[in-house]
Amino acid sequence: MKLRGDTVRSIHGIAMNAPPARTADTTAPTRRFEGFVFFALSILIWPFLAIGLVGAYGFSVWMYQILSHSSGM
């Protein structure tokens, strides 16, 4: 039985170390990290993204009116 860190021989005779065993603690995101990601998305990113999209839409309508010589009335 091979344990973590044991030396293993490949088919070419080159010594290799066995890969470390994965544990659930290192791969699963923590509750604190998920809270931080939620905070970052809901407070920091989405409001600025929404304002930017509305501004971009308004700018595109304004430029269309300038280029098409439409007064909007």
N, C-alpha and C positions, 0 to 999 in steps of 0.2 A: 504494500500500500504506500503510495507516494503522499508525502505531506507537503504543505506549502513551503517553497524555498528549496526543495530537493532538486538536485541536478538530474536532468533527463538527457539521454542521448538521442539525437535524431537519427534518421535512417542513413545519414551521411557521416555519422560518427562525431558530429560537433556537439559539444556540451551546451545545453540550454537550461535556463532556469524555468521552472514551472510558473505559469501566470498566477498572481495572487487571487485568492478566492474572493468573490464579491459578497458583501454583506448587504442586508436590507437598509442599514443605516446610512451607507455611503451613496446609494443610488436614489433613494426616495427623498423628495423635497420635504423640508421640515415645514411645520405649520407656521413658524415665524417667517420663513422665506416666502411662503405663499401669501401671507398677510402683507409683506412688503411689496410683492409684485402687484397685488390688488390695489394697494395704496398708490403705487406709482402710476398704474393705469388709470384709476378713477379720479385722482386728484391732479396729477401732473400732466399726463399725456392727452387724454380724451378731450378736456376742455380746450386746450390749445389747438388740437387737431380740428375740432368742430369750428372754432373761430376762423382758422385758416381756410377750411373748406367753404364756409359762407363768404369769406372775403374773396376767395378765388372765383367763386360763382359771380359775385357782384362785379368784380373786375372784368370778367369775361363778357358780361352783359354790357357793361360800360364801353368796352373796346368794340364790341359788335355794333353798338349804336353809333360810335364815332366813325367806324369804317363804312357802315352802310348808310350814313347820313340820315338816320332815322331820329326824329326828335322825341318819339314816344307819345305824341299826341295825335 
